[in-house]
Amino acid sequence: MADEIPIACCLSDEELRRREATLLAQFKSALVTTEELRDGHPFQIPSDRKAIEVAAELPFDVWRC
């Protein structure tokens, strides 16, 4: 059953930190604007495919591991 989703994260702590740092750096470099609000941080990214993929991938990776 190689296609099953693992129950636990398969990345080591170091690999997970490196992956999160890479994705976070990509996300931050794509930001056009952001502001701090009392209840969150709205942000604007370009409407190109790469920026949207990075913005979608970051929370998915946090959820997955």
HELIX and SHEET records of a PDB file:
HELIX    1   1 ASP A   13  ALA A   30  1                                  18    
HELIX    2   2 ARG A   49  ARG A   64  1                                  16    
SHEET    1   A 2 THR A  33  THR A  34  0                                        
SHEET    2   A 2 PHE A  43  GLN A  44 -1                                        
END                                                                             
